Amino acid sequence: MVLAAGAATRYGSPKQRVFLPRVLEALRASPVDEIVVVAGAYELEADARVVGCSDWERGPGASLRCGLAALPPEAEAAVVVLADGPDLDPRAVERVLAHRGGAEIVAASYDGTRDHPLVVARSAWTSVPDDGLRALPVHLVDCSGLRPPGDVDFADTSREDQPGAE
C-alpha cells in the first residue's frame, strides 16, 4: 500500500505525481501480491489500484485505514510505504516481510533509525490512530546497507533526497 493522500504543502505541488511511478516500480520488484495507492488531496492516476480517502486531512492514520479497508478479506498483512520515498529498495520490502511474524507491526531500520517499509498485521488494523503508526511499538528489521527510501518534502532539486541524486 502506498500512502499518497497528503496535500504536499511544503513541496508546493502534488509530489505524489512526481515520485509515485518510482515507488510503484520498486514495489513491483518486491514480493507483494497487490498494490493499492491511497489518494486524498489530489486525484492520482497510477498503474495500480487507486482508492480515495475523504478523511485524508485527519492524518496519515486515516489514510492508512482507508487503504486497509480496501484490501481483500484474505489479506493477512499490508506492506506500507510512502509515495514520497522514491528510493525504496525492494530488498527492504523482502526483509520486513520475512519478519512479519515477529510483531504486529514490523518496520525497516536504517542505521538504527526507524523508517519504511512497514508490515502491519491484520490484527493491528483496528488500532491505527489518526497520526499514524509512529507511536505504536514495532519490531525493527535491520536494513542498514540499503539506501533508505527517502522522504521528499521540498522541491529543492539540490537536495540529496531527490530521485537520482548520488
N, C-alpha and C positions, 0 to 999 in steps of 0.2 A: 504494500500500500504506500502510495506516495502522497504526502500531505502537501497540497499546493493551494490552500484556500486563502492565505493571508493577503492583505492589501498592498504589501511591499512598499510602504510609505517611505522608508529610509532609502530604498533603491530608486524610487521616483517613477517607476513604471512596472508593468507586470513581469517581474523577473522569472516567474514560473514559465512563461512562454520562451524565455531565453534558455533556461537551464534544464527544463523538463526532458527534452529529447536525449540529452546525455545521461540523465539519471535512468530513463527508461532503457537505454542501451545497456547500461550496467546491470540492471535487473534482469533483462533478457539473457544475459550471460551467466546468471546465477541460477540456483536450483529452486526457483519459486514456481508455483503452479499457475498462478493467475496474478495479473497486475491490475490494481484499482487505483485511480487517481482521484483524490478528493479536491474538488474545486469549490470556490466560495466567492471571493470578491470579484473574480473575473471569470468569464466563460473561457473554457480551455478546449482545444482540440488536441487529441493525442491518439497515438496508435496503441490505445489501451482503453479499457472501460473507464469512463469518467462519471463520477457521481457528484451531484451538487449537495452542498451543505448550507442550508439557510441560516444556521446558527453559528457560522464560522466566526463571527465577531466576539463570541463568548470566550474564545481561546482555542489553543491547539487541541485541547482535550475534546472539545465539542466537535471539531473536525475529525478527530480520530474516531469518536463514537459514530459519526455518520458513515465513515468508511467501514468500520467493523460491522455495522448493521447491514451493509450491502454485501457482505461475504456470505457464501453458501453455508447452510447448516452443518455440513460435514467438515468445515474448516476447523482444525484443532488449534491453530495459532496463526498470527499475522506478523509478517515482516514489515516494519515501519521505517520509512526513510523520508527525507525532506526533499522537496523539489529544488531547493537552493543549495543542494550538496552535490555539485557536478562532478566531483572527483571520487564518487562512490566506487569502491573496489568490489567486484563480485566475490572475491575471496573472503572479504569481511562478512558478507551475507552467508556464505558457506560456514564460516567459523561460528557465527552466532546460532545458526540453525543446528549445528552439531551439538550445541549445549542447551538446546531448548528445554530439555527435561530437568535442568539444574535449578530452575526457579520459574515463577510465573512470568517474570519479565527478565529478559537477557539482553544486555547491551554491549556493544563493542567498546573497547577501551584502547586508546592510543597513548602510549607512554604514561599511563595512569589517569588519563582524562576520559571521562565517560562521554560517549558520542553515539552516532548512528552507524550502522543499522541497529534496530531493536527487534526482538521477537517477543510478542505478547501472547501468552497462552489464553485460550478462550475463558478459562476460569477467572481471569483478571479483567475481562472486557466490561463488566458491570461496575468496576471500581475506578474508572478513568475520570479524574477530576477535570474541570474546565481548563485549568492551567497546564494540563498535560501530565506526563509521567515522571517529570524531574524529581518530585518529592517522594515517589514510591521506591521501595527497596528493589534493587536489581542484582542479578548475578553478572559480574563483569567478565568479558571474554577478551583476553589479550590479543589485540590486532596491531601491536607495535610492529614496525617493519613494513606495514602497509600505509599508504597515504590516506589520511583522514578524508572524509567526504567533502569537507569544507562547509562553510555557512556564509554564503554571499549576502551581505546586507547593503552594500553600497555599489553604485555603478562606476566606481573609480577603476578604470582599466589598468592602472599601475599597481593595483593590489596583487599580492601573491595568490590570493584565493580565487582569482578569476580562472575560468576554464582555459586550459592550455598554458597556464603560467608555469614556468620551470624555475 
